[in-house]
Amino acid sequence: MLKLKILKNIGIVLAVILVVQILFLFPKKEDYITAINTNETDIYLFDNNNYVSRVNIQVKSTNTYDLINEKISLMTKNDLLSYKLRSGFLAPIPENTRLLDYHIKNGILVLNFSKELLNIENYLEEKMIEAIVYSLTSIKGINGITIKVNNNILNKIEYNNKVLPEVLDRSFKINKEFNSNSINNLKEVTIYYPATIDDFLYYIPITKITDDKNEKIEIIINELKSSTTYNTNFVEFINEETELINYEFIDRSLVLNFTDSIFTDINSKTIKEEITYAINSSIKDTYTNIDNVLYFVDDDIFNNYFLLLG
């Protein structure tokens, strides 16, 4: 049934994708100016529970190299731009750490820090690396990070003697938690949990290493439905009665078919943006072969468009 619905709507879907792509290629002049003047970016900071957390923040940079500098400054304790951090969040890079030099080659960003980078509590060292990797790979064109300290590649985490590859990317994962009694048939699922501090909404990505037999998308939805029982900062946007009826992988797209309990308002048939943002972000970091997510509700396409992963 779901596949038939998809085929019936495929013309609409393809047309909408084409329109979206054209809009991205040819932005209106006023939209371009607005984007430059109100530039926002994602950075990853420690929240008050020491989770590496995605926070959206305004920046001034309009080119890649300036943005790298600005992000590092925002992420360094008591640096020039650290005053912009909201209460409840901590910069993951130790005070007085300097970015000595950096360059990009073939999509790999090489960062050379001063020795102060290692002045971090041992148990937070891996989380600091996660924050750096995720903050800077969110910049378009940067696919991996090499971290150096005084020109020497950082190749080990002292706290747990974990060997680091020369190039780090998002396969390094984030806020890693092991939920398994076995080392067999393990899967990694990264879930972006909505959370709040003083009514400010942010997202905590947690990579669960689990032997759960369910498909990864099922784990994502089940976790987001029960998030408030997991951490006091988490916010539950998905109604617990919501069910993922079925799903299909088609080319590089994932089609999700929910019950109408996913609607925030059943009368206006709307879905909170926070719901699709959490689901899409989780899918993007969990599946490497998915570019688009298509939402159905009770076998009917929702709003006739793909939610494109940014």
LUMSE-845267 format. One record per residue (C-alpha): residue number from 0; residue in one letter; y negated, x, z. Coordinates in steps of 0.05 Angstrom, whole numbers. Layout:
<pts>
+------+------+--------+--------+--------+
| resi | resn |      Y |      X |      Z |
+------+------+--------+--------+--------+
|  NUM |    a |      Y |      X |      Z |
...
+------+------+--------+--------+--------+
</pts>
This chain:
<pts>
+------+------+--------+--------+--------+
| resi | resn |      Y |      X |      Z |
+------+------+--------+--------+--------+
|    0 |    m |      0 |      0 |      0 |
|    1 |    l |    -49 |     55 |     19 |
|    2 |    k |    -35 |     94 |    -44 |
|    3 |    l |    -48 |     32 |    -86 |
|    4 |    k |   -115 |     22 |    -52 |
|    5 |    i |   -133 |     94 |    -66 |
|    6 |    l |   -115 |     87 |   -139 |
|    7 |    k |   -157 |     24 |   -145 |
|    8 |    n |   -217 |     59 |   -114 |
|    9 |    i |   -208 |    127 |   -147 |
|   10 |    g |   -261 |    113 |   -199 |
|   11 |    i |   -312 |     96 |   -146 |
|   12 |    v |   -293 |    156 |   -105 |
|   13 |    l |   -299 |    205 |   -163 |
|   14 |    a |   -366 |    175 |   -183 |
|   15 |    v |   -393 |    182 |   -113 |
|   16 |    i |   -369 |    255 |   -109 |
|   17 |    l |   -404 |    269 |   -175 |
|   18 |    v |   -469 |    238 |   -150 |
|   19 |    v |   -466 |    277 |    -85 |
|   20 |    q |   -455 |    342 |   -122 |
|   21 |    i |   -513 |    328 |   -168 |
|   22 |    l |   -558 |    313 |   -109 |
|   23 |    f |   -539 |    379 |    -77 |
|   24 |    l |   -552 |    416 |   -142 |
|   25 |    f |   -619 |    383 |   -155 |
|   26 |    p |   -653 |    367 |    -89 |
|   27 |    k |   -719 |    331 |    -90 |
|   28 |    k |   -779 |    376 |    -78 |
|   29 |    e |   -797 |    342 |    -12 |
|   30 |    d |   -725 |    348 |     12 |
|   31 |    y |   -726 |    422 |     -3 |
|   32 |    i |   -791 |    433 |     35 |
|   33 |    t |   -765 |    394 |     94 |
|   34 |    a |   -701 |    435 |     96 |
|   35 |    i |   -740 |    499 |     98 |
|   36 |    n |   -788 |    475 |    152 |
|   37 |    t |   -736 |    443 |    197 |
|   38 |    n |   -678 |    491 |    190 |
|   39 |    e |   -621 |    479 |    239 |
|   40 |    t |   -559 |    519 |    252 |
|   41 |    d |   -497 |    519 |    295 |
|   42 |    i |   -488 |    572 |    348 |
|   43 |    y |   -433 |    579 |    399 |
|   44 |    l |   -452 |    588 |    472 |
|   45 |    f |   -418 |    584 |    540 |
|   46 |    d |   -426 |    517 |    574 |
|   47 |    n |   -426 |    507 |    649 |
|   48 |    n |   -350 |    509 |    649 |
|   49 |    n |   -347 |    574 |    607 |
|   50 |    y |   -322 |    537 |    546 |
|   51 |    v |   -346 |    566 |    480 |
|   52 |    s |   -387 |    507 |    454 |
|   53 |    r |   -420 |    488 |    389 |
|   54 |    v |   -494 |    474 |    398 |
|   55 |    n |   -542 |    455 |    343 |
|   56 |    i |   -609 |    492 |    348 |
|   57 |    q |   -673 |    499 |    307 |
|   58 |    v |   -685 |    566 |    274 |
|   59 |    k |   -740 |    596 |    232 |
|   60 |    s |   -699 |    640 |    186 |
|   61 |    t |   -693 |    621 |    113 |
|   62 |    n |   -648 |    678 |     90 |
|   63 |    t |   -580 |    704 |    112 |
|   64 |    y |   -602 |    771 |    142 |
|   65 |    d |   -658 |    740 |    183 |
|   66 |    l |   -611 |    686 |    207 |
|   67 |    i |   -560 |    737 |    231 |
|   68 |    n |   -614 |    771 |    272 |
|   69 |    e |   -639 |    705 |    299 |
|   70 |    k |   -570 |    681 |    319 |
|   71 |    i |   -554 |    747 |    354 |
|   72 |    s |   -619 |    743 |    393 |
|   73 |    l |   -605 |    670 |    413 |
|   74 |    m |   -536 |    691 |    437 |
|   75 |    t |   -559 |    752 |    477 |
|   76 |    k |   -576 |    742 |    551 |
|   77 |    n |   -650 |    748 |    566 |
|   78 |    d |   -666 |    769 |    494 |
|   79 |    l |   -730 |    749 |    458 |
|   80 |    l |   -704 |    680 |    436 |
|   81 |    s |   -659 |    663 |    494 |
|   82 |    y |   -714 |    619 |    524 |
|   83 |    k |   -696 |    568 |    470 |
|   84 |    l |   -628 |    554 |    502 |
|   85 |    r |   -620 |    488 |    538 |
|   86 |    s |   -605 |    485 |    612 |
|   87 |    g |   -530 |    486 |    623 |
|   88 |    f |   -515 |    537 |    568 |
|   89 |    l |   -508 |    612 |    574 |
|   90 |    a |   -515 |    666 |    522 |
|   91 |    p |   -446 |    699 |    512 |
|   92 |    i |   -472 |    770 |    494 |
|   93 |    p |   -491 |    813 |    554 |
|   94 |    e |   -563 |    831 |    571 |
|   95 |    n |   -595 |    892 |    537 |
|   96 |    t |   -543 |    891 |    480 |
|   97 |    r |   -576 |    914 |    416 |
|   98 |    l |   -554 |    902 |    345 |
|   99 |    l |   -559 |    973 |    319 |
|  100 |    d |   -546 |    956 |    246 |
|  101 |    y |   -507 |    908 |    202 |
|  102 |    h |   -488 |    896 |    130 |
|  103 |    i |   -449 |    848 |     87 |
|  104 |    k |   -398 |    870 |     36 |
|  105 |    n |   -352 |    823 |     -2 |
|  106 |    g |   -364 |    767 |     47 |
|  107 |    i |   -349 |    810 |    108 |
|  108 |    l |   -405 |    820 |    159 |
|  109 |    v |   -402 |    886 |    196 |
|  110 |    l |   -440 |    884 |    262 |
|  111 |    n |   -453 |    949 |    300 |
|  112 |    f |   -473 |    936 |    372 |
|  113 |    s |   -496 |    982 |    428 |
|  114 |    k |   -448 |    999 |    484 |
|  115 |    e |   -478 |    943 |    528 |
|  116 |    l |   -436 |    893 |    489 |
|  117 |    l |   -377 |    913 |    533 |
|  118 |    n |   -416 |    898 |    598 |
|  119 |    i |   -383 |    831 |    603 |
|  120 |    e |   -335 |    803 |    655 |
|  121 |    n |   -265 |    819 |    631 |
|  122 |    y |   -241 |    748 |    629 |
|  123 |    l |   -299 |    728 |    584 |
|  124 |    e |   -291 |    783 |    533 |
|  125 |    e |   -245 |    744 |    486 |
|  126 |    k |   -290 |    683 |    490 |
|  127 |    m |   -351 |    726 |    473 |
|  128 |    i |   -315 |    750 |    411 |
|  129 |    e |   -297 |    678 |    393 |
|  130 |    a |   -370 |    658 |    400 |
|  131 |    i |   -394 |    715 |    355 |
|  132 |    v |   -342 |    701 |    302 |
|  133 |    y |   -353 |    626 |    300 |
|  134 |    s |   -429 |    631 |    302 |
|  135 |    l |   -434 |    679 |    244 |
|  136 |    t |   -378 |    652 |    200 |
|  137 |    s |   -416 |    586 |    200 |
|  138 |    i |   -467 |    621 |    156 |
|  139 |    k |   -452 |    607 |     83 |
|  140 |    g |   -423 |    667 |     48 |
|  141 |    i |   -396 |    701 |    111 |
|  142 |    n |   -321 |    695 |    113 |
|  143 |    g |   -303 |    748 |    165 |
|  144 |    i |   -333 |    794 |    218 |
|  145 |    t |   -320 |    866 |    237 |
|  146 |    i |   -347 |    884 |    306 |
|  147 |    k |   -366 |    956 |    321 |
|  148 |    v |   -392 |    987 |    386 |
|  149 |    n |   -432 |   1051 |    374 |
|  150 |    n |   -401 |   1057 |    305 |
|  151 |    n |   -329 |   1049 |    331 |
|  152 |    i |   -290 |    988 |    311 |
|  153 |    l |   -273 |    943 |    370 |
|  154 |    n |   -198 |    940 |    364 |
|  155 |    k |   -174 |    916 |    432 |
|  156 |    i |   -191 |    868 |    487 |
|  157 |    e |   -186 |    907 |    552 |
|  158 |    y |   -171 |    846 |    596 |
|  159 |    n |   -105 |    829 |    563 |
|  160 |    n |    -93 |    890 |    518 |
|  161 |    k |    -96 |    844 |    458 |
|  162 |    v |   -100 |    883 |    393 |
|  163 |    l |   -156 |    859 |    347 |
|  164 |    p |   -153 |    861 |    271 |
|  165 |    e |   -208 |    899 |    236 |
|  166 |    v |   -234 |    835 |    204 |
|  167 |    l |   -239 |    773 |    248 |
|  168 |    d |   -246 |    703 |    220 |
|  169 |    r |   -233 |    633 |    246 |
|  170 |    s |   -159 |    644 |    246 |
|  171 |    f |   -175 |    681 |    311 |
|  172 |    k |   -183 |    610 |    340 |
|  173 |    i |   -226 |    589 |    399 |
|  174 |    n |   -218 |    567 |    471 |
|  175 |    k |   -144 |    578 |    462 |
|  176 |    e |    -97 |    537 |    506 |
|  177 |    f |    -21 |    541 |    507 |
|  178 |    n |     14 |    474 |    516 |
|  179 |    s |     86 |    492 |    504 |
|  180 |    n |    149 |    511 |    542 |
|  181 |    s |    178 |    545 |    481 |
|  182 |    i |    156 |    599 |    431 |
|  183 |    n |    192 |    563 |    374 |
|  184 |    n |    160 |    517 |    322 |
|  185 |    l |     90 |    527 |    349 |
|  186 |    k |     29 |    499 |    314 |
|  187 |    e |    -45 |    511 |    324 |
|  188 |    v |    -92 |    451 |    325 |
|  189 |    t |   -167 |    459 |    337 |
|  190 |    i |   -200 |    396 |    365 |
|  191 |    y |   -275 |    386 |    371 |
|  192 |    y |   -286 |    346 |    434 |
|  193 |    p |   -355 |    312 |    442 |
|  194 |    a |   -386 |    331 |    508 |
|  195 |    t |   -453 |    322 |    544 |
|  196 |    i |   -497 |    360 |    592 |
|  197 |    d |   -556 |    319 |    618 |
|  198 |    d |   -547 |    270 |    560 |
|  199 |    f |   -549 |    327 |    508 |
|  200 |    l |   -490 |    320 |    460 |
|  201 |    y |   -451 |    382 |    439 |
|  202 |    y |   -380 |    397 |    418 |
|  203 |    i |   -325 |    438 |    451 |
|  204 |    p |   -273 |    464 |    401 |
|  205 |    i |   -206 |    478 |    435 |
|  206 |    t |   -148 |    508 |    398 |
|  207 |    k |    -83 |    481 |    425 |
|  208 |    i |    -21 |    522 |    413 |
|  209 |    t |     33 |    470 |    420 |
|  210 |    d |    104 |    452 |    401 |
|  211 |    d |     84 |    379 |    394 |
|  212 |    k |    127 |    350 |    338 |
|  213 |    n |     72 |    304 |    312 |
|  214 |    e |     32 |    321 |    249 |
|  215 |    k |    -32 |    358 |    265 |
|  216 |    i |    -78 |    300 |    246 |
|  217 |    e |    -40 |    255 |    294 |
|  218 |    i |    -50 |    305 |    350 |
|  219 |    i |   -125 |    308 |    334 |
|  220 |    i |   -134 |    233 |    338 |
|  221 |    n |    -92 |    225 |    401 |
|  222 |    e |   -130 |    280 |    436 |
|  223 |    l |   -198 |    251 |    417 |
|  224 |    k |   -177 |    183 |    444 |
|  225 |    s |   -159 |    212 |    512 |
|  226 |    s |   -214 |    265 |    518 |
|  227 |    t |   -247 |    238 |    582 |
|  228 |    t |   -184 |    249 |    622 |
|  229 |    y |   -185 |    322 |    601 |
|  230 |    n |   -254 |    347 |    623 |
|  231 |    t |   -311 |    314 |    661 |
|  232 |    n |   -362 |    336 |    607 |
|  233 |    f |   -323 |    304 |    551 |
|  234 |    v |   -346 |    238 |    520 |
|  235 |    e |   -297 |    188 |    491 |
|  236 |    f |   -324 |    157 |    427 |
|  237 |    i |   -258 |    133 |    398 |
|  238 |    n |   -233 |     69 |    428 |
|  239 |    e |   -165 |     79 |    461 |
|  240 |    e |   -139 |     19 |    423 |
|  241 |    t |   -153 |     53 |    356 |
|  242 |    e |    -91 |     70 |    317 |
|  243 |    l |    -82 |    116 |    258 |
|  244 |    i |    -39 |     69 |    216 |
|  245 |    n |    -20 |    121 |    165 |
|  246 |    y |    -48 |    181 |    127 |
|  247 |    e |    -36 |    217 |     61 |
|  248 |    f |    -51 |    286 |     33 |
|  249 |    i |    -74 |    281 |    -39 |
|  250 |    d |    -93 |    346 |    -73 |
|  251 |    r |   -145 |    377 |    -26 |
|  252 |    s |   -163 |    311 |      7 |
|  253 |    l |   -137 |    276 |     69 |
|  254 |    v |   -137 |    200 |     70 |
|  255 |    l |   -139 |    167 |    138 |
|  256 |    n |   -124 |     93 |    149 |
|  257 |    f |   -145 |     65 |    217 |
|  258 |    t |   -143 |     -2 |    252 |
|  259 |    d |   -210 |    -36 |    259 |
|  260 |    s |   -215 |    -13 |    332 |
|  261 |    i |   -248 |     50 |    304 |
|  262 |    f |   -310 |      8 |    289 |
|  263 |    t |   -365 |     19 |    339 |
|  264 |    d |   -390 |    -51 |    323 |
|  265 |    i |   -337 |    -97 |    294 |
|  266 |    n |   -390 |   -145 |    266 |
|  267 |    s |   -430 |    -94 |    227 |
|  268 |    k |   -368 |    -52 |    214 |
|  269 |    t |   -400 |     14 |    231 |
|  270 |    i |   -368 |     78 |    256 |
|  271 |    k |   -407 |    125 |    302 |
|  272 |    e |   -428 |    189 |    268 |
|  273 |    e |   -401 |    227 |    328 |
|  274 |    i |   -331 |    201 |    313 |
|  275 |    t |   -329 |    224 |    241 |
|  276 |    y |   -363 |    290 |    260 |
|  277 |    a |   -310 |    306 |    312 |
|  278 |    i |   -253 |    286 |    266 |
|  279 |    n |   -280 |    323 |    205 |
|  280 |    s |   -296 |    386 |    244 |
|  281 |    s |   -227 |    386 |    275 |
|  282 |    i |   -194 |    377 |    206 |
|  283 |    k |   -237 |    432 |    176 |
|  284 |    d |   -216 |    483 |    229 |
|  285 |    t |   -143 |    461 |    231 |
|  286 |    y |   -126 |    453 |    157 |
|  287 |    t |   -145 |    508 |    108 |
|  288 |    n |   -128 |    466 |     47 |
|  289 |    i |   -171 |    404 |     59 |
|  290 |    d |   -240 |    396 |     29 |
|  291 |    n |   -252 |    321 |     36 |
|  292 |    v |   -235 |    265 |     84 |
|  293 |    l |   -230 |    193 |     60 |
|  294 |    y |   -233 |    137 |    111 |
|  295 |    f |   -197 |     70 |    104 |
|  296 |    v |   -197 |     14 |    156 |
|  297 |    d |   -139 |    -34 |    152 |
|  298 |    d |   -122 |    -10 |     81 |
|  299 |    d |   -193 |    -21 |     56 |
|  300 |    i |   -238 |     37 |     37 |
|  301 |    f |   -295 |     46 |     86 |
|  302 |    n |   -364 |     46 |     54 |
|  303 |    n |   -333 |     71 |    -12 |
|  304 |    y |   -346 |    145 |     -2 |
|  305 |    f |   -316 |    211 |     17 |
|  306 |    l |   -342 |    244 |     80 |
|  307 |    l |   -351 |    314 |     54 |
|  308 |    l |   -337 |    371 |    101 |
|  309 |    g |   -397 |    417 |    107 |
+------+------+--------+--------+--------+
</pts>
